[in-house]
Amino acid sequence: MRLLHADGTTVHLAYCTNVHAGDTLGEVLANLDRFVLPVRRHLGSDVLGVGLWLAAPAARELANDATATDGLRRALARRGLETVTLNGFPYRGFQEPVVKQRVYHPDWSEQERLDYTVDCAAVLARLLPDDTARGSVSTLPFAWRAPWGAERHRAALDNLDRLSEALEGIEARTGRRVRVGLEPEPGCVVETTAEAAERLTGADPNRIGVSLDLCHLAVGFEDPDAALARIAGAGLAVTKAQVSAAVHAEDPADPATRRALAEFDEVRFLHQVRGRHPDGSVTARDDLPDALAGGEPLGDRAGDGSAVPWRVHFHVPLDLEPQPPLTATRDHTRSSLEALVGGDHAVTDHLEVETYTWGVLPDAARPRTDDDLARRIAGELAWARDHLLDLGLKETS
């Protein structure tokens, strides 16, 4: 789906297919008919943007076979689908029964991560529509924060330099520019936009930037305008924004709130928790069950007895609120979109709805059939589209 910004920028709105299991090219193709085409039909859009997740085996197969990549491009076009962005964060097995910290492996100090990302970029360069200026690939923010030291960080920066050289080569061969954005995430080497500005100093700003996940931004209690100012001040581009929302618990000491939070305690994904104290400081737990177990350093009461609100890294549907007394950070998502594309110029031209947690939502909120999932993904896209229209963008396709 494309929308036109007042500055003349075409803003692409897509949804990310990492919600669908499938590591092989055959599974990717099957998912187009099983899920993606029904999403387009439910949305009623002539052309649907698809942020493809290609696991490492599928990315390698396509990168080594231009004919297969061209076949995928035709398969997308026949179904009224187009791809300008790939999710290159999960390496493989993202919808397996238990993922947790495995999603951060291999990390950016390892050759496998570089190879996978180059494969993604090479494939995307061939998938891009003819009239599209550039593509984007999102990737992990170096690694989980520990173990990490100066030697591994130097190796990661060297790999980013090699990535930039590979992206330059892809552009020289294909005429298509692909940028890679590291995605700040709670608990990682790069958790905040301030850390992105610091840690990415020296990276090629024309090809390496920041992929901004709005759920992660909200979990860290980051102000959108200040976050974008930090990124711009470091000379970095927002290569893509993932339109998402987190769980917010205003008073996590309240028994009803505690019970509602427990409904989000599941075993597949890591659900980092952050609490904001009255002095503005933010405390942390690495996973929701650790937070619910209580104790320091997170806390649910400040020294004066006031509540310490929590935000949980659990991507929740954009068009629905969780069970009260919990809420979603949708106001933060709206403010972030306004900061990104609501001003005189568009900060980014790639927006990707990324709710990959439909299969692990509390039971009452979980889709029951494939078509129900497609319908509800379409509902999220409609929510994002309508908000963008309210910001003054115009739908073009």
N, C-alpha and C positions, 0 to 999 in steps of 0.2 A: 504494500500500500504506500502510495506516495502523497505527500502534502507539500504545498508550496509556501515557503516563508516569505514575508514581505521584502526581504533583502534579495530575493530571487533564488535562494538555495532550495533545492529539492531535498526534503527530509524524508527518509525512508523509515517506515514503521513495519516491524516484523515480529514474529514470535519465535522463540528458541525451541528447537526440537530435542534438547537434552531431557525433556520430560518423557520422551519415548525411548524404551530400551532398544538396543540394537547396535552391535559393534561392527557388523559386516556391511559391505556395499549392498548385498541382497536385502538385508533387513532395512537399510535406509530407503531403498526403492519401494519396498513393501509398505513402509510407514507413510509414504506419500499418499497412497490410496486409502490406507486404513485410518489415518488420522488427519493428514494435512489438507487434502482435498475437501473432506467434510467440514473442516474449520472454515475454509474459504466459502463454502456454500452457506453455512450458518451465518457468516458475517455478511454475505451478499455483496462481496467485493469482486470486481472484475479481475484484479490482480492482487494476490496475497504475497506479502514479503515473508520469507522464511529464513530465519537465522539457523542454518544447519549446524548440528553437532555431528562431526565425523570423528569416530574413535580412531585411534592410531592405525589399526589394520585397514580400515576403509580409506583413510587419508593416504596411506602408503600405496595401496592398490591404484587409486585414482592418479596420484602424482606420477606413477610409473607407466600410466596408460592413458595417453591423451584421447584415444578413441572412446574409452570408458567415460572419461570426464565429459567429453562432448555429448555422449549419450545421456548422462545425467542432466546436462544443461537442456537438452531437448525434452527429456522427461518432465522437467520442471515447467518448461514453456508450454507443453501440451496441456498441462493442468492449470494454467493461469497462475503460476508461481514464479517468483524471482528471488535470487539470493545475492545480497551485497555484503553479508557478514557471516562469519563462522565463529562458533564457540570452540576455542582450542584450549579450554581450561581442563576439563576431565580428559585424561589420557585414554581410558577405556573403562567399561564396566560400571558406568555411572548409576544405573538403576538396579544394580545387584542388591541382594538382601542387606548387606552391611558395606557401607562405603567409608564413612567417618574420615579419618585423616589420610586414608589411602588416596583421596582425590588430589593431594599435593605432591604425588609422586608420579613420574620422575620430576625433580625440581629443576630450576634454571642453572644449577651447577653441573647438570648431567647432559651428556651428548644426546640422549634419547629425547629430551625435551626440545632441544634445538632442532633435531631432525624432524620431529612431529610438527613443530610450528612452521618450518619451511615447507613441509608437505602441504599443510593447510593453506598457506599463502599461495603456493603454486597452483593448487586446485582452484582456489577462489578466483585467481586471475583469469582462468578459463571459463568460470561460471558467470562472471559479471555480465549484466546486460550491456549491450553495445553503447547505450547512451548514459552510462553511469560513470561518474568521475573517478571513483576509487572504491576500494573494498577495505574491510576491517576484520581483524582476528583478535579476539580477547584471549588472555592467558593469565596464569596464576601470578601473584605478586612475589616472585622469586621462590618462596617456599614457606612452609610452616616455620614459626619463629625459632624453634629449637629442634635439633642442634644446628646452629648456624654461626659461622665466624668469619673472620677476615679472609681466610683462604677460599672458602666456598663462595663468599660474595665476589671476590675478584674473579673466580672462575665464571660466575654468573654474568658479570659485566663483560667478560671476554666473549661469552656466548651471545650476549646482546649485540656486541660489535659484529660478530659473524652473521647474526641474523640480519642486521642492517645491510651487510654486503650482499647477502642472498636476496633480500628484497629489492635491492638495486639491480641485481642481475635479472630477477623476474620482470621488473619493469622494462629493462632494456630489451628483453626477448619478446615481451607480449605487448608493450605499450600501456600496461595497466598498473596503476599504483595500488599497493596493499600496505596498510599500516597495522601495526600490532600494538595493542594496548594492554598494559599490566593492570590488573583489577584489584585495587586495595580491598582487603578482607580482614575482619577481626581475627586476631591471633597469628597473623602472618608476618613475615619480615617487613612487608609494607602493609600496615593496617589502616592508615589514615592518609588523607590527601597531603598533609604536611610531610609525612614520611615518604610519599611518592615524590614530592618536590625535592626532597633531600637525596633519596637513594637513586633517583634516575638522572642526577646531575652528570653530564658527560655523555649520556646516550644520544643517539642521532634523533633530534627533535622532528625531523621530516618523516621519520618512519617508525619511531618508537614513542608511544604516548601513554595515556591513561584511559582505561575502560572503566567507566564510573557506574557501579552497581548502586542503585538508589536504596535498596534494602540495606546494604552494608553501610552506606552513608548515614542512614537513619539510626542504625544500631549504634554507631559511634557518636550519636548526638551531634553530628556536624551540621553547621549551617550551610545551606547550598550556595549562597552567594559568596560566603567567605571561602568555601572549598574551591569554587571555580576561580576565585581571585588568586588563591595559592598556586593552582595548577598553571594558570596563565603567567603568573609572576615568575615561575620557573622555566618559562619558555616551552611548556609542554602543551600538546593538543589533547582534547577529549576525543578519542577516536570513535568511541561508541558509548552510549548510556543504556544500561539495562533497567528497564522500567519495572520496578518491583517494590514490594512493601513488606515490612517486618511486623512482628507481634509486639504490642506495647502493653505493659502492665503498670498502671498508675500507682497501685498500692500492693506490691507483691507480698506484704505481710498479712493481707486480708485472706482469711480461709477460703472464701469463694474464689478469689483470684488464684490462690494456690491450686485449687482443684482444677480450675480451667487451664492453667499452665501445664498441669500434669497430663492433660489430653494431648499436648504437643510433644511429650517426651517419647520419642520413637528411636529405633535402633539403626536406621539406615544412614542418616546424614548427621553431621556435626552441627549443633545449634548453639553457637557462642552467645553469651549473655553479657550485656553491659548495663551498669547502673550509674545514674547521674546523681551526684550529691548536691546539696544546696549551694556549696561553694563552686560548683561547676566541674569539679573533678569527676572522672569516670573510672569506675572500678570494674573488674572483669572476672568471669569464670569461663572456662573453655567449652563447657557443654551444659545444656539445660539440666540434666539430672544432678550435676555437681552444684548448680545454683539452688535447686530445690532442696538439696541436702542441708543447706544453710551454712552459716559461719562466714568468716572472713575469706578473701578480701572483698567480696561483693557487697554483702549487707543489704537489708531491706528497710532499715531505719537509720536515720542520721542521728548525730549526737543530741540534737534537740527534740528527738522523737518524731520528726516529720518523715513521711514516706520517701524512699529512694526509688524512683521509677526504674523499671527494667525494660530493656528492649532485647528481643530474642531474634537471632539470625534464623528465621524460619520464613521462607517466602510464602506469603498468603495471597489468595486471589485479590486482584485489584478492585473488583466490583462487589466484594462482599466483606462484611465485618466478621471477626471471630465471635465466638460465644461470649456475651457479656459475663463479667465486667472487663474482659480484655477488649482491646481495640487494635486496629491496624494503623500503620503510620502513613495512611493515604494523604493526609494533609501535607506531610513532609514530601511525599511523592509529587503532589501537585506543585508545591513550592519549588521543587527541584526542576520539574519540567518548565516552569515559568522562567527560572534562571537560565535554563539551557536554550530554550527556543522562544521565550516570550518577549524578548527585548528587541532592539533594533537590528540585531544580527543573530544568526543561529550559531551557538557555540559548537554544536555537533550536528551532523546530518544523518547519523545512524542511531535509531532508537529500537530497542529489542525488548519486548515483553518476555520476562523470564521467570515463570512460576513452574519450577521443576518438581514441586512437592505434592502434586495432586494425589499421588498414590499413597502418601503417608499422612495426609491431613486427618484430624479427628474423624472418627467413623461417620458421624452425621453429615459431614461436609464433603465426603469423598465421592467422586463420580462412580456410578455403578456399571456403566457400559462404555464402549469406545465412543459411541455417538454422543453420550452425555458428556464425556471429556471434551470432545470436539466442540460441542455447543458452549461449554463453559470457557474454553480457551477463546472462542469467538467473542464471548461476553467481555472478557478482559481486554481484548483488542478494541472492541467498541468503546469501552470506558476510556482507554488511552486516546483513541481517535477523537472522541467527542471532546475531551479536555483540550486536545491540541487545536481543535476547531474553535473552542472558546477563547484560546490564546491568540486567535487571528490567523492561523494557518488555513490554507484552502486545499481541500482534497482534489487531487488531479487524477488518481486512478486507484 
